[in-house]
């Protein structure tokens, strides 16, 4: 399964769990939103899962080497993390965590 296939399979599951999770666009690509807030995208320039989380959580994931800072165009986004390694359980948990964060 490609990263895109996994992401959109998880997206379908999330949208069934929470009707606020919808498809949108960001940087010219498909993404997930929670209402009007950006939530996640997949494989932006080979980045794997990219998801919005609290900046402390992003730092924790980067420090534990479970993810990478996300910085398209050279500017690091403090509330975005890139998870290059495809892992269904981890990706789903991070997407659910992201939903809780952006839905506030």
N, CA, C and O atoms as CSV, one atom per row, in Angstrom:
chain,resi,resn,atom,element,x,y,z
A,1,UNK,N,N,0.845,-1.178,0.000
A,1,UNK,CA,C,0.000,0.000,0.000
A,1,UNK,C,C,0.894,1.246,0.000
A,1,UNK,O,O,1.866,1.325,0.751
A,2,UNK,N,N,0.555,2.201,-0.841
A,2,UNK,CA,C,1.339,3.443,-0.899
A,2,UNK,C,C,0.958,4.348,0.275
A,2,UNK,O,O,-0.093,4.157,0.887
A,3,UNK,N,N,1.804,5.330,0.593
A,3,UNK,CA,C,1.433,6.284,1.642
A,3,UNK,C,C,0.095,6.976,1.354
A,3,UNK,O,O,-0.705,7.191,2.265
A,4,UNK,N,N,-0.139,7.321,0.095
A,4,UNK,CA,C,-1.393,7.981,-0.269
A,4,UNK,C,C,-2.587,7.079,-0.022
A,4,UNK,O,O,-3.609,7.526,0.497
A,5,UNK,N,N,-2.465,5.810,-0.391
A,5,UNK,CA,C,-3.566,4.866,-0.177
A,5,UNK,C,C,-3.866,4.699,1.311
A,5,UNK,O,O,-5.027,4.701,1.719
A,6,UNK,N,N,-2.827,4.556,2.112
A,6,UNK,CA,C,-3.019,4.430,3.557
A,6,UNK,C,C,-3.664,5.694,4.120
A,6,UNK,O,O,-4.619,5.614,4.892
A,7,UNK,N,N,-3.150,6.847,3.740
A,7,UNK,CA,C,-3.671,8.116,4.245
A,7,UNK,C,C,-5.162,8.255,3.943
A,7,UNK,O,O,-5.945,8.590,4.832
A,8,UNK,N,N,-5.554,8.002,2.704
A,8,UNK,CA,C,-6.955,8.199,2.337
A,8,UNK,C,C,-7.859,7.116,2.912
A,8,UNK,O,O,-9.051,7.349,3.115
A,9,UNK,N,N,-7.313,5.947,3.173
A,9,UNK,CA,C,-8.081,4.918,3.883
A,9,UNK,C,C,-8.345,5.378,5.321
A,9,UNK,O,O,-9.460,5.259,5.829
A,10,UNK,N,N,-7.300,5.904,5.964
A,10,UNK,CA,C,-7.454,6.435,7.320
A,10,UNK,C,C,-8.374,7.652,7.330
A,10,UNK,O,O,-9.154,7.839,8.263
A,11,UNK,N,N,-8.281,8.473,6.292
A,11,UNK,CA,C,-9.152,9.650,6.182
A,11,UNK,C,C,-10.616,9.226,6.133
A,11,UNK,O,O,-11.463,9.852,6.770
A,12,UNK,N,N,-10.917,8.174,5.388
A,12,UNK,CA,C,-12.297,7.684,5.311
A,12,UNK,C,C,-12.770,7.210,6.681
A,12,UNK,O,O,-13.905,7.477,7.076
A,13,UNK,N,N,-11.906,6.511,7.402
A,13,UNK,CA,C,-12.263,6.062,8.754
A,13,UNK,C,C,-12.531,7.251,9.673
A,13,UNK,O,O,-13.510,7.266,10.418
A,14,UNK,N,N,-11.645,8.250,9.609
A,14,UNK,CA,C,-11.815,9.437,10.459
A,14,UNK,C,C,-13.097,10.190,10.138
A,14,UNK,O,O,-13.791,10.653,11.043
A,15,UNK,N,N,-13.412,10.314,8.867
A,15,UNK,CA,C,-14.615,11.064,8.489
A,15,UNK,C,C,-15.880,10.333,8.923
A,15,UNK,O,O,-16.913,10.964,9.145
A,16,UNK,N,N,-15.809,9.003,9.048
A,16,UNK,CA,C,-16.944,8.255,9.583
A,16,UNK,C,C,-17.068,8.442,11.091
A,16,UNK,O,O,-18.174,8.434,11.632
A,17,UNK,N,N,-15.930,8.612,11.772
A,17,UNK,CA,C,-15.921,8.824,13.212
A,17,UNK,C,C,-16.334,10.248,13.576
A,17,UNK,O,O,-16.948,10.472,14.619
A,18,UNK,N,N,-15.999,11.204,12.722
A,18,UNK,CA,C,-16.235,12.619,13.018
A,18,UNK,C,C,-16.580,13.335,11.714
A,18,UNK,O,O,-15.722,13.488,10.845
A,19,UNK,N,N,-17.813,13.766,11.576
A,19,UNK,CA,C,-18.272,14.386,10.328
A,19,UNK,C,C,-17.595,15.722,10.027
A,19,UNK,O,O,-17.714,16.238,8.916
A,20,UNK,N,N,-16.891,16.281,11.002
A,20,UNK,CA,C,-16.166,17.541,10.761
A,20,UNK,C,C,-14.909,17.329,9.921
A,20,UNK,O,O,-14.377,18.282,9.352
A,21,UNK,N,N,-14.428,16.082,9.840
A,21,UNK,CA,C,-13.228,15.759,9.050
A,21,UNK,C,C,-13.636,15.668,7.585
A,21,UNK,O,O,-14.414,14.799,7.191
A,22,UNK,N,N,-13.091,16.587,6.788
A,22,UNK,CA,C,-13.449,16.675,5.371
A,22,UNK,C,C,-12.189,16.861,4.520
A,22,UNK,O,O,-11.128,17.240,5.015
A,23,UNK,N,N,-12.343,16.586,3.243
A,23,UNK,CA,C,-11.240,16.809,2.302
A,23,UNK,C,C,-11.192,18.273,1.902
A,23,UNK,O,O,-12.226,18.927,1.767
A,24,UNK,N,N,-9.987,18.778,1.716
A,24,UNK,CA,C,-9.779,20.139,1.238
A,24,UNK,C,C,-8.517,20.187,0.396
A,24,UNK,O,O,-8.043,19.159,-0.087
A,25,UNK,N,N,-7.981,21.373,0.225
A,25,UNK,CA,C,-6.710,21.528,-0.496
A,25,UNK,C,C,-5.789,22.449,0.285
A,25,UNK,O,O,-6.221,23.374,0.974
A,26,UNK,N,N,-4.506,22.160,0.148
A,26,UNK,CA,C,-3.447,22.980,0.750
A,26,UNK,C,C,-2.225,22.869,-0.160
A,26,UNK,O,O,-1.877,21.772,-0.598
A,27,UNK,N,N,-1.591,23.963,-0.439
A,27,UNK,CA,C,-0.394,23.988,-1.284
A,27,UNK,C,C,-0.615,23.239,-2.597
A,27,UNK,O,O,0.291,22.575,-3.100
A,28,UNK,N,N,-1.811,23.349,-3.141
A,28,UNK,CA,C,-2.125,22.723,-4.418
A,28,UNK,C,C,-2.369,21.229,-4.371
A,28,UNK,O,O,-2.478,20.587,-5.416
A,29,UNK,N,N,-2.456,20.663,-3.172
A,29,UNK,CA,C,-2.669,19.223,-3.022
A,29,UNK,C,C,-3.878,18.947,-2.133
A,29,UNK,O,O,-4.338,19.810,-1.386
A,30,UNK,N,N,-4.372,17.729,-2.238
A,30,UNK,CA,C,-5.468,17.316,-1.365
A,30,UNK,C,C,-4.986,17.224,0.075
A,30,UNK,O,O,-3.835,16.880,0.341
A,31,UNK,N,N,-5.889,17.539,0.998
A,31,UNK,CA,C,-5.558,17.459,2.413
A,31,UNK,C,C,-6.811,17.125,3.205
A,31,UNK,O,O,-7.899,16.987,2.645
A,32,UNK,N,N,-6.646,16.999,4.498
A,32,UNK,CA,C,-7.777,16.854,5.403
A,32,UNK,C,C,-7.910,18.120,6.222
A,32,UNK,O,O,-6.925,18.767,6.578
A,33,UNK,N,N,-9.153,18.455,6.511
A,33,UNK,CA,C,-9.468,19.593,7.373
A,33,UNK,C,C,-10.441,19.135,8.441
A,33,UNK,O,O,-11.138,18.131,8.289
A,34,UNK,N,N,-10.472,19.884,9.510
A,34,UNK,CA,C,-11.521,19.761,10.505
A,34,UNK,C,C,-12.248,21.092,10.440
A,34,UNK,O,O,-11.780,22.101,10.966
A,35,UNK,N,N,-13.397,21.075,9.786
A,35,UNK,CA,C,-14.070,22.337,9.502
A,35,UNK,C,C,-13.191,23.162,8.584
A,35,UNK,O,O,-12.828,22.710,7.498
A,36,UNK,N,N,-12.845,24.368,9.010
A,36,UNK,CA,C,-11.997,25.249,8.197
A,36,UNK,C,C,-10.513,25.137,8.530
A,36,UNK,O,O,-9.677,25.744,7.861
A,37,UNK,N,N,-10.187,24.365,9.559
A,37,UNK,CA,C,-8.796,24.236,10.010
A,37,UNK,C,C,-8.086,23.107,9.274
A,37,UNK,O,O,-8.655,22.032,9.087
A,38,UNK,N,N,-6.852,23.344,8.858
A,38,UNK,CA,C,-6.042,22.299,8.235
A,38,UNK,C,C,-5.681,21.246,9.275
A,38,UNK,O,O,-5.386,21.570,10.425
A,39,UNK,N,N,-5.708,19.989,8.860
A,39,UNK,CA,C,-5.363,18.881,9.747
A,39,UNK,C,C,-4.138,18.118,9.255
A,39,UNK,O,O,-3.179,17.939,10.005
A,40,UNK,N,N,-4.161,17.667,8.005
A,40,UNK,CA,C,-3.086,16.778,7.551
A,40,UNK,C,C,-3.038,16.694,6.037
A,40,UNK,O,O,-4.005,17.003,5.340
A,41,UNK,N,N,-1.883,16.267,5.552
A,41,UNK,CA,C,-1.682,15.947,4.153
A,41,UNK,C,C,-0.701,14.793,4.077
A,41,UNK,O,O,-0.116,14.392,5.083
A,42,UNK,N,N,-0.527,14.267,2.886
A,42,UNK,CA,C,0.337,13.103,2.764
A,42,UNK,C,C,1.348,13.287,1.648
A,42,UNK,O,O,1.060,13.838,0.585
A,43,UNK,N,N,2.541,12.802,1.939
A,43,UNK,CA,C,3.634,12.679,0.991
A,43,UNK,C,C,3.964,13.953,0.223
A,43,UNK,O,O,4.251,13.907,-0.973
A,44,UNK,N,N,3.921,15.083,0.911
A,44,UNK,CA,C,4.359,16.335,0.306
A,44,UNK,C,C,5.869,16.250,0.119
A,44,UNK,O,O,6.625,16.314,1.089
A,45,UNK,N,N,6.301,16.107,-1.118
A,45,UNK,CA,C,7.723,15.967,-1.462
A,45,UNK,C,C,8.386,14.829,-0.676
A,45,UNK,O,O,9.502,14.970,-0.176
A,46,UNK,N,N,7.676,13.703,-0.578
A,46,UNK,CA,C,8.234,12.524,0.076
A,46,UNK,C,C,8.228,12.546,1.591
A,46,UNK,O,O,8.972,11.792,2.218
A,47,UNK,N,N,7.404,13.395,2.198
A,47,UNK,CA,C,7.432,13.589,3.644
A,47,UNK,C,C,6.605,12.582,4.439
A,47,UNK,O,O,6.650,12.606,5.669
A,48,UNK,N,N,5.853,11.698,3.784
A,48,UNK,CA,C,4.992,10.775,4.509
A,48,UNK,C,C,3.773,11.502,5.038
A,48,UNK,O,O,3.213,12.363,4.359
A,49,UNK,N,N,3.359,11.160,6.251
A,49,UNK,CA,C,2.235,11.845,6.886
A,49,UNK,C,C,2.695,13.193,7.413
A,49,UNK,O,O,3.734,13.284,8.067
A,50,UNK,N,N,1.936,14.229,7.136
A,50,UNK,CA,C,2.187,15.553,7.707
A,50,UNK,C,C,0.923,15.934,8.452
A,50,UNK,O,O,-0.152,16.016,7.858
A,51,UNK,N,N,1.047,16.168,9.758
A,51,UNK,CA,C,-0.129,16.416,10.589
A,51,UNK,C,C,0.120,17.579,11.549
A,51,UNK,O,O,1.238,17.792,12.017
A,52,UNK,N,N,-0.946,18.321,11.828
A,52,UNK,CA,C,-0.863,19.469,12.735
A,52,UNK,C,C,-1.127,19.009,14.166
A,52,UNK,O,O,-2.154,18.393,14.452
A,53,UNK,N,N,-0.187,19.316,15.063
A,53,UNK,CA,C,-0.260,18.950,16.471
A,53,UNK,C,C,0.246,20.121,17.309
A,53,UNK,O,O,0.854,21.042,16.764
A,54,UNK,N,N,0.011,20.107,18.611
A,54,UNK,CA,C,0.575,21.160,19.456
A,54,UNK,C,C,2.106,21.200,19.335
A,54,UNK,O,O,2.749,20.161,19.186
A,55,UNK,N,N,2.678,22.402,19.401
A,55,UNK,CA,C,4.127,22.519,19.183
A,55,UNK,C,C,4.945,21.720,20.191
A,55,UNK,O,O,6.018,21.230,19.841
A,56,UNK,N,N,4.475,21.571,21.436
A,56,UNK,CA,C,5.202,20.749,22.413
A,56,UNK,C,C,5.220,19.284,21.990
A,56,UNK,O,O,6.220,18.589,22.172
A,57,UNK,N,N,4.114,18.823,21.428
A,57,UNK,CA,C,4.030,17.439,20.947
A,57,UNK,C,C,4.927,17.234,19.729
A,57,UNK,O,O,5.571,16.194,19.591
A,58,UNK,N,N,4.965,18.224,18.856
A,58,UNK,CA,C,5.859,18.159,17.691
A,58,UNK,C,C,7.303,18.051,18.166
A,58,UNK,O,O,8.060,17.221,17.664
A,59,UNK,N,N,7.688,18.885,19.129
A,59,UNK,CA,C,9.057,18.847,19.665
A,59,UNK,C,C,9.369,17.477,20.266
A,59,UNK,O,O,10.462,16.944,20.075
A,60,UNK,N,N,8.405,16.912,20.990
A,60,UNK,CA,C,8.582,15.592,21.599
A,60,UNK,C,C,8.826,14.525,20.534
A,60,UNK,O,O,9.712,13.685,20.685
A,61,UNK,N,N,8.049,14.558,19.469
A,61,UNK,CA,C,8.213,13.573,18.398
A,61,UNK,C,C,9.530,13.748,17.654
A,61,UNK,O,O,10.167,12.764,17.278
A,62,UNK,N,N,9.937,14.984,17.442
A,62,UNK,CA,C,11.226,15.245,16.785
A,62,UNK,C,C,12.369,14.794,17.697
A,62,UNK,O,O,13.302,14.135,17.238
A,63,UNK,N,N,12.303,15.146,18.988
A,63,UNK,CA,C,13.357,14.775,19.937
A,63,UNK,C,C,13.504,13.263,20.076
A,63,UNK,O,O,14.608,12.758,20.277
A,64,UNK,N,N,12.384,12.540,19.967
A,64,UNK,CA,C,12.431,11.078,20.085
A,64,UNK,C,C,12.702,10.404,18.740
A,64,UNK,O,O,12.671,9.179,18.632
A,65,UNK,N,N,12.966,11.219,17.720
A,65,UNK,CA,C,13.290,10.747,16.369
A,65,UNK,C,C,12.165,9.931,15.731
A,65,UNK,O,O,12.420,9.052,14.907
A,66,UNK,N,N,10.916,10.225,16.116
A,66,UNK,CA,C,9.759,9.570,15.508
A,66,UNK,C,C,9.202,10.377,14.352
A,66,UNK,O,O,8.349,9.901,13.603
A,67,UNK,N,N,9.691,11.605,14.210
A,67,UNK,CA,C,9.230,12.463,13.137
A,67,UNK,C,C,10.237,13.546,12.852
A,67,UNK,O,O,11.240,13.692,13.551
A,68,UNK,N,N,9.949,14.309,11.803
A,68,UNK,CA,C,10.841,15.384,11.376
A,68,UNK,C,C,10.081,16.707,11.367
A,68,UNK,O,O,8.870,16.735,11.146
A,69,UNK,N,N,10.802,17.803,11.609
A,69,UNK,CA,C,10.146,19.107,11.461
A,69,UNK,C,C,9.645,19.246,10.028
A,69,UNK,O,O,10.267,18.739,9.095
A,70,UNK,N,N,8.531,19.927,9.859
A,70,UNK,CA,C,7.987,20.142,8.522
A,70,UNK,C,C,8.192,21.600,8.158
A,70,UNK,O,O,7.736,22.504,8.859
A,71,UNK,N,N,8.887,21.813,7.046
A,71,UNK,CA,C,9.193,23.167,6.628
A,71,UNK,C,C,9.255,23.327,5.132
A,71,UNK,O,O,10.341,23.388,4.557
A,72,UNK,N,N,8.096,23.397,4.487
A,72,UNK,CA,C,8.135,23.632,3.046
A,72,UNK,C,C,8.693,25.015,2.754
A,72,UNK,O,O,8.349,25.983,3.432
A,73,UNK,N,N,9.519,25.107,1.787
A,73,UNK,CA,C,10.096,26.403,1.431
A,73,UNK,C,C,11.131,26.910,2.420
A,73,UNK,O,O,11.511,28.080,2.368
A,74,UNK,N,N,11.599,26.040,3.332
A,74,UNK,CA,C,12.656,26.425,4.257
A,74,UNK,C,C,12.193,26.971,5.591
A,74,UNK,O,O,13.006,27.080,6.509
A,75,UNK,N,N,10.926,27.320,5.742
A,75,UNK,CA,C,10.413,27.836,7.017
A,75,UNK,C,C,9.768,26.680,7.783
A,75,UNK,O,O,8.836,26.046,7.289
A,76,UNK,N,N,10.269,26.408,8.992
A,76,UNK,CA,C,9.739,25.326,9.813
A,76,UNK,C,C,8.417,25.774,10.435
A,76,UNK,O,O,8.321,26.851,11.023
A,77,UNK,N,N,7.404,24.923,10.290
A,77,UNK,CA,C,6.101,25.171,10.903
A,77,UNK,C,C,6.094,24.463,12.258
A,77,UNK,O,O,6.144,23.234,12.309
A,78,UNK,N,N,6.034,25.210,13.338
A,78,UNK,CA,C,6.195,24.659,14.684
A,78,UNK,C,C,5.076,23.717,15.108
A,78,UNK,O,O,5.261,22.911,16.020
A,79,UNK,N,N,3.927,23.805,14.465
A,79,UNK,CA,C,2.805,22.943,14.833
A,79,UNK,C,C,2.557,21.848,13.795
A,79,UNK,O,O,1.470,21.273,13.750
A,80,UNK,N,N,3.549,21.559,12.969
A,80,UNK,CA,C,3.407,20.520,11.946
A,80,UNK,C,C,4.568,19.546,12.051
A,80,UNK,O,O,5.716,19.944,12.246
A,81,UNK,N,N,4.253,18.262,11.918
A,81,UNK,CA,C,5.269,17.212,11.984
A,81,UNK,C,C,5.152,16.318,10.755
A,81,UNK,O,O,4.054,16.064,10.259
A,82,UNK,N,N,6.276,15.855,10.280
A,82,UNK,CA,C,6.338,14.906,9.170
A,82,UNK,C,C,6.738,13.545,9.732
A,82,UNK,O,O,7.736,13.417,10.440
A,83,UNK,N,N,5.940,12.535,9.401
A,83,UNK,CA,C,6.218,11.172,9.838
A,83,UNK,C,C,6.483,10.340,8.577
A,83,UNK,O,O,5.545,9.818,7.973
A,84,UNK,N,N,7.753,10.214,8.179
A,84,UNK,CA,C,8.056,9.575,6.904
A,84,UNK,C,C,7.815,8.063,6.879
A,84,UNK,O,O,7.483,7.508,5.832
A,85,UNK,N,N,7.979,7.400,8.016
A,85,UNK,CA,C,7.824,5.946,8.040
A,85,UNK,C,C,6.339,5.594,8.108
A,85,UNK,O,O,5.621,6.017,9.013
A,86,UNK,N,N,5.909,4.820,7.142
A,86,UNK,CA,C,4.510,4.413,7.047
A,86,UNK,C,C,4.194,3.384,8.129
A,86,UNK,O,O,4.796,2.311,8.180
A,87,UNK,N,N,3.231,3.732,9.000
A,87,UNK,CA,C,2.821,2.853,10.077
A,87,UNK,C,C,1.356,3.143,10.370
A,87,UNK,O,O,1.020,4.196,10.910
A,88,UNK,N,N,0.496,2.214,10.015
A,88,UNK,CA,C,-0.950,2.419,10.110
A,88,UNK,C,C,-1.382,2.847,11.515
A,88,UNK,O,O,-2.085,3.846,11.669
A,89,UNK,N,N,-0.976,2.114,12.513
A,89,UNK,CA,C,-1.401,2.403,13.886
A,89,UNK,C,C,-0.927,3.786,14.339
A,89,UNK,O,O,-1.693,4.558,14.915
A,90,UNK,N,N,0.341,4.084,14.072
A,90,UNK,CA,C,0.887,5.386,14.471
A,90,UNK,C,C,0.204,6.518,13.713
A,90,UNK,O,O,-0.179,7.524,14.310
A,91,UNK,N,N,0.052,6.360,12.408
A,91,UNK,CA,C,-0.576,7.417,11.609
A,91,UNK,C,C,-2.003,7.669,12.081
A,91,UNK,O,O,-2.415,8.823,12.207
A,92,UNK,N,N,-2.761,6.613,12.344
A,92,UNK,CA,C,-4.144,6.801,12.783
A,92,UNK,C,C,-4.184,7.523,14.126
A,92,UNK,O,O,-4.976,8.447,14.310
A,93,UNK,N,N,-3.336,7.109,15.059
A,93,UNK,CA,C,-3.300,7.751,16.381
A,93,UNK,C,C,-2.932,9.228,16.261
A,93,UNK,O,O,-3.529,10.069,16.933
A,94,UNK,N,N,-1.962,9.548,15.416
A,94,UNK,CA,C,-1.559,10.944,15.249
A,94,UNK,C,C,-2.653,11.766,14.562
A,94,UNK,O,O,-2.859,12.930,14.906
A,95,UNK,N,N,-3.344,11.176,13.607
A,95,UNK,CA,C,-4.463,11.878,12.973
A,95,UNK,C,C,-5.574,12.146,13.979
A,95,UNK,O,O,-6.149,13.234,13.988
A,96,UNK,N,N,-5.882,11.174,14.822
A,96,UNK,CA,C,-6.912,11.377,15.844
A,96,UNK,C,C,-6.479,12.457,16.836
A,96,UNK,O,O,-7.289,13.281,17.260
A,97,UNK,N,N,-5.210,12.447,17.199
A,97,UNK,CA,C,-4.659,13.479,18.080
A,97,UNK,C,C,-4.763,14.848,17.422
A,97,UNK,O,O,-5.100,15.838,18.071
A,98,UNK,N,N,-4.469,14.891,16.131
A,98,UNK,CA,C,-4.571,16.133,15.375
A,98,UNK,C,C,-5.987,16.663,15.323
A,98,UNK,O,O,-6.202,17.869,15.444
A,99,UNK,N,N,-6.966,15.772,15.143
A,99,UNK,CA,C,-8.363,16.181,15.129
A,99,UNK,C,C,-8.721,16.861,16.442
A,99,UNK,O,O,-9.337,17.926,16.447
A,100,UNK,N,N,-8.337,16.249,17.547
A,100,UNK,CA,C,-8.630,16.847,18.862
A,100,UNK,C,C,-7.979,18.218,18.999
A,100,UNK,O,O,-8.571,19.133,19.572
A,101,UNK,N,N,-6.766,18.365,18.476
A,101,UNK,CA,C,-6.048,19.637,18.582
A,101,UNK,C,C,-6.688,20.743,17.729
A,101,UNK,O,O,-6.954,21.836,18.230
A,102,UNK,N,N,-6.929,20.468,16.480
A,102,UNK,CA,C,-7.423,21.539,15.599
A,102,UNK,C,C,-8.904,21.821,15.797
A,102,UNK,O,O,-9.390,22.872,15.376
A,103,UNK,N,N,-9.631,20.905,16.428
A,103,UNK,CA,C,-11.066,21.097,16.641
A,103,UNK,C,C,-11.366,22.016,17.817
A,103,UNK,O,O,-12.527,22.354,18.048
A,104,UNK,N,N,-10.351,22.425,18.561
A,104,UNK,CA,C,-10.567,23.286,19.739
A,104,UNK,C,C,-11.106,24.641,19.353
A,104,UNK,O,O,-11.342,25.481,20.221
